[in-house]
Amino acid sequence: MTALTAAMIWLTVVNVIGLLPSRDHHWRAAYVMIALGVPLLVWLIWQSGVWRGLAFVLAAASVLRWPMRYAWRWLRKV
């Protein structure tokens, strides 16, 4: 399986999880998906290049927008 295929599967799974109801507003799933997505991003950049990696980051950020907003706020405070 190539990194690009794994990235597409990851994005599909994250979107499906986002559609399911959750009591904690998907935060536990977001932590797991981020933990799986970071090594996948490194693999994708290593195998397919920076531009596809950037496209993956943008697609992942659109799905995981609330963790990205909180991270951005935290970085601005530091």
N, C-alpha and C positions, 0 to 999 in steps of 0.2 A: 504494500500500500504506500503510495507516495504521500508526501506532506500536504500537497494540495487537496487530495482526496480526504485525508484526515481532517484538514481544516474545514472542508465543506460539511463533513459529518458533524464536527463539533458545532458549527454554526446552526445546523439543523436541529441538533439536540437542544442547544441553548434556547432556540426559538420555541420549541415544543414545551420545554420546561417553563418558559415564560407564559405560556398560555394556560397552564394548569393552575388551579387554585392553591393558595398557600397561606398558612396562618402567620408566618413570620415575614411575609412580603418577599419571599424568594431569597433572603439573605444567605441562608445555609447553602442553597444551590449555587448562588453567585460565588461564594468562597471556593467551592469545589470546582466550578467551571473556570475561575481565574487560575487556580492551582494547576489545572490541566491545560489551560490556554497559553500560559507563558512558555513552558517548554515546547509546545506545539508551534508557537510563534518563532522561537529560535530555530527549530527544525525547518520550518517553512522558509525563513530567510536564508538559512544555510543551503537548502536544496533548490529553491526557486528564485531567490533574489530579493532585493530590498523592496522593489515596487509591489510585488505580490504580498510581501509581508506588511507593507503599509496599507494595502487594500484590506488585508485581514484585520489589522488593528482598527481601521475605520468601521468595518462591519461589526467587529466585536464591541466597539465602543457604542455603536448604535443600539445594540441589544443590552449591554451592561451599562446603561447610561447613569443610573443612580450611584453605583460604586465609583464611576469615573467622576461624577460631580463631587462626591465626598472626598475623593483623593485630591482633586483640584483645590478644594477649599482648604484641605489640610496642608498642601504644599504652599499655598499662599500665606498661611499663618506662620510657617517656619522660616 
